[in-house]
């Protein structure tokens, strides 16, 4: 394991609509594969942070370069509130 565990980090507002950009950690180090336990830690933090927002949108964590399958991550994300929207696009 290399790297620091931070979970979710908010980066600030980027437009006049006060849209906030954040990071959702899925790996200990960017070169490694995603780790389900790291995703679970980040999802727990997002549960708390999401209370402050009407809507949260994010890409599906851990798939793609993370190397995980959606079916392995879906149970971890299931407890997130209904206003947290997770998007994925078909792999071409």
Backbone bond lengths (Angstrom), bond angles and torsions (degrees), N, CA, C in turn:
res aa  C-N    CA-C-N  psi(-1)  N-CA   C-N-CA  omega(-1)  CA-C   N-CA-C  phi
1 X - - - 1.455 - - 1.524 108.75 -
2 X 1.321 115.21 125.74 1.456 121.14 176.68 1.521 107.80 -126.51
3 X 1.294 117.41 139.29 1.454 120.41 176.02 1.513 112.37 109.21
4 X 1.316 114.70 174.11 1.454 123.75 -174.51 1.528 110.06 -106.64
5 X 1.307 116.55 145.63 1.457 121.53 176.62 1.527 108.71 -94.64
6 X 1.333 116.94 115.93 1.463 120.76 178.64 1.522 112.04 -119.82
7 X 1.316 120.12 -20.99 1.463 123.06 176.65 1.507 113.19 79.31
8 X 1.316 116.56 -91.53 1.462 122.91 179.41 1.520 107.85 -128.19
9 X 1.317 116.59 134.60 1.461 121.70 176.99 1.519 108.23 -130.46
10 X 1.333 116.77 128.66 1.461 121.50 177.52 1.520 108.58 -92.79
11 X 1.341 115.43 133.39 1.454 120.87 -172.48 1.523 114.06 -101.79
12 X 1.325 118.41 -12.54 1.456 120.74 178.81 1.515 112.51 115.89
13 X 1.329 115.49 178.29 1.456 122.37 -176.84 1.519 110.36 -86.12
14 X 1.331 115.78 146.47 1.456 117.76 -178.41 1.515 114.17 -126.98
15 X 1.333 119.83 -0.41 1.465 119.60 176.46 1.525 110.70 -151.49
16 X 1.329 115.65 177.81 1.457 120.69 -177.01 1.522 113.05 -69.03
17 X 1.321 118.27 -15.25 1.468 122.16 177.49 1.521 111.50 -85.27
18 X 1.311 116.13 2.25 1.462 122.50 179.25 1.524 112.31 62.51
19 X 1.316 115.03 35.87 1.457 120.56 173.62 1.525 108.01 -70.78
20 X 1.295 116.56 131.61 1.462 120.32 -178.72 1.527 109.42 -107.11
21 X 1.307 115.41 139.34 1.458 122.25 179.43 1.531 107.98 -102.33
22 X 1.318 115.84 138.81 1.459 119.90 178.73 1.514 111.46 -140.18
23 X 1.305 115.30 168.00 1.459 122.78 178.21 1.521 108.74 -115.44
24 X 1.321 116.60 139.23 1.456 123.45 178.02 1.523 106.38 -120.38
25 X 1.318 116.81 108.75 1.462 121.26 -174.34 1.524 111.16 -74.05
26 X 1.333 115.45 135.30 1.466 121.56 176.07 1.532 112.05 -125.71
27 X 1.336 117.20 -10.00 1.468 123.19 -175.61 1.518 109.37 -136.90
28 X 1.325 115.91 159.33 1.462 120.00 170.67 1.522 111.08 -79.96
29 X 1.333 116.72 -32.79 1.459 122.32 -179.72 1.521 107.74 -141.95
30 X 1.314 117.54 141.99 1.466 120.84 -173.38 1.525 113.42 -60.58
31 X 1.307 118.62 -23.73 1.467 120.58 -179.33 1.530 113.04 -80.24
32 X 1.315 117.55 -17.04 1.462 121.91 -175.43 1.521 111.84 -88.06
33 X 1.311 115.40 170.36 1.468 121.26 172.82 1.522 109.76 -75.50
34 X 1.319 116.14 158.76 1.455 121.47 176.16 1.529 109.77 -65.75
35 X 1.320 115.66 151.38 1.460 122.74 -177.55 1.529 108.29 -121.53
36 X 1.329 118.76 120.27 1.476 120.34 -178.76 1.528 113.60 -53.78
37 X 1.321 118.40 -35.93 1.471 120.44 179.51 1.529 111.63 -66.64
38 X 1.320 117.05 -33.96 1.468 120.34 176.48 1.530 109.34 -69.24
39 X 1.320 117.11 -41.22 1.469 121.08 177.49 1.527 109.77 -62.33
40 X 1.318 118.05 -41.09 1.469 121.41 178.10 1.526 110.96 -63.15
41 X 1.326 117.35 -41.37 1.466 121.47 177.13 1.524 110.12 -61.65
42 X 1.325 116.83 -46.84 1.467 121.61 -179.94 1.523 111.02 -64.33
43 X 1.325 117.33 -40.68 1.463 120.67 179.18 1.528 110.64 -63.38
44 X 1.310 117.29 -37.65 1.469 120.42 176.21 1.519 111.89 -62.36
45 X 1.318 116.33 -42.09 1.466 119.77 176.73 1.525 110.79 -65.51
46 X 1.336 116.87 -40.66 1.461 120.54 -179.83 1.527 111.20 -63.72
47 X 1.324 117.84 -33.75 1.474 120.88 176.99 1.533 109.99 -55.47
48 X 1.317 116.57 -43.42 1.468 121.20 -179.41 1.527 111.24 -72.29
49 X 1.315 117.32 -45.35 1.466 121.97 -177.37 1.524 111.02 -66.34
50 X 1.324 118.18 -37.50 1.469 122.46 -175.86 1.520 112.37 -61.80
51 X 1.309 117.98 -21.84 1.483 121.05 178.59 1.522 112.39 -60.49
52 X 1.326 116.38 -24.46 1.474 120.93 -177.16 1.522 113.65 -85.86
53 X 1.329 117.71 -4.38 1.461 121.28 -172.98 1.524 111.42 -126.11
54 X 1.326 115.44 150.55 1.461 121.09 175.65 1.519 111.15 -76.95
55 X 1.326 116.84 -31.36 1.459 121.36 -176.35 1.517 109.22 -150.03
56 X 1.327 115.21 136.21 1.466 121.90 174.83 1.523 106.59 -126.31
57 X 1.322 116.72 130.30 1.466 121.86 178.37 1.523 107.98 -125.16
58 X 1.327 114.71 136.95 1.456 118.83 -179.56 1.524 110.17 -154.05
59 X 1.314 115.43 159.65 1.449 119.91 174.81 1.530 109.37 -75.37
60 X 1.323 115.90 161.30 1.461 120.96 -179.93 1.529 108.34 -68.37
61 X 1.328 118.56 119.35 1.466 120.17 -174.27 1.521 114.10 -77.35
62 X 1.316 115.47 142.80 1.450 121.82 170.00 1.510 117.10 88.16
63 X 1.323 117.72 -12.70 1.462 119.60 179.66 1.529 108.90 -91.28
64 X 1.290 118.47 -179.23 1.463 120.53 -178.27 1.518 109.37 70.40
65 X 1.321 116.79 -122.66 1.466 120.46 -179.32 1.521 112.41 -68.55
66 X 1.315 117.56 -14.59 1.462 120.42 174.93 1.513 112.90 -71.29
67 X 1.341 116.18 -24.69 1.452 121.03 174.42 1.515 116.69 83.81
68 X 1.332 118.17 3.94 1.461 120.53 -179.58 1.526 110.99 -97.92
69 X 1.312 115.92 161.68 1.465 121.89 177.67 1.527 109.35 -96.08
70 X 1.330 117.76 142.63 1.466 119.76 179.34 1.526 113.09 -53.28
71 X 1.318 118.33 -39.91 1.471 120.07 -177.53 1.527 112.34 -64.34
72 X 1.336 117.33 -21.82 1.462 120.09 177.34 1.531 112.42 -82.01
73 X 1.318 116.37 -21.47 1.466 121.29 -176.37 1.526 111.94 -100.70
74 X 1.318 117.90 -27.60 1.468 121.12 -177.08 1.532 113.59 -51.74
75 X 1.335 120.16 -43.33 1.476 118.40 178.71 1.528 113.57 -62.57
76 X 1.316 116.75 -29.93 1.470 120.50 178.02 1.523 110.65 -69.62
77 X 1.344 116.69 -35.48 1.462 121.61 -176.06 1.522 112.70 -87.03
78 X 1.302 117.75 -14.96 1.473 122.76 -176.25 1.530 114.05 -51.91
79 X 1.338 120.47 -40.67 1.469 120.11 -178.40 1.530 115.45 -72.13
80 X 1.341 118.21 -8.78 1.469 119.23 -178.90 1.527 110.25 -61.90
81 X 1.332 117.97 147.07 1.465 121.19 -179.67 1.528 111.99 -60.56
82 X 1.315 116.44 158.12 1.471 121.60 -176.12 1.523 113.15 -66.52
83 X 1.325 118.53 -18.82 1.464 119.65 178.35 1.535 112.56 -87.07
84 X 1.327 117.19 4.96 1.464 121.78 171.24 1.525 106.75 -95.08
85 X 1.320 115.97 112.13 1.460 122.22 -176.76 1.521 109.44 -103.17
86 X 1.321 116.06 125.31 1.456 121.81 -178.30 1.517 108.56 -113.15
87 X 1.328 115.08 124.67 1.460 121.65 -174.82 1.522 110.93 -109.37
88 X 1.313 115.21 145.12 1.463 120.59 170.84 1.513 107.59 -141.72
89 X 1.294 115.36 154.54 1.446 121.79 179.05 1.514 108.52 -119.74
90 X 1.309 117.76 146.43 1.462 118.83 179.45 1.513 111.46 -60.59
91 X 1.315 115.45 141.56 1.461 120.76 175.91 1.515 107.66 -78.00
92 X 1.319 116.46 127.04 1.460 120.71 -178.26 1.496 111.46 -89.31
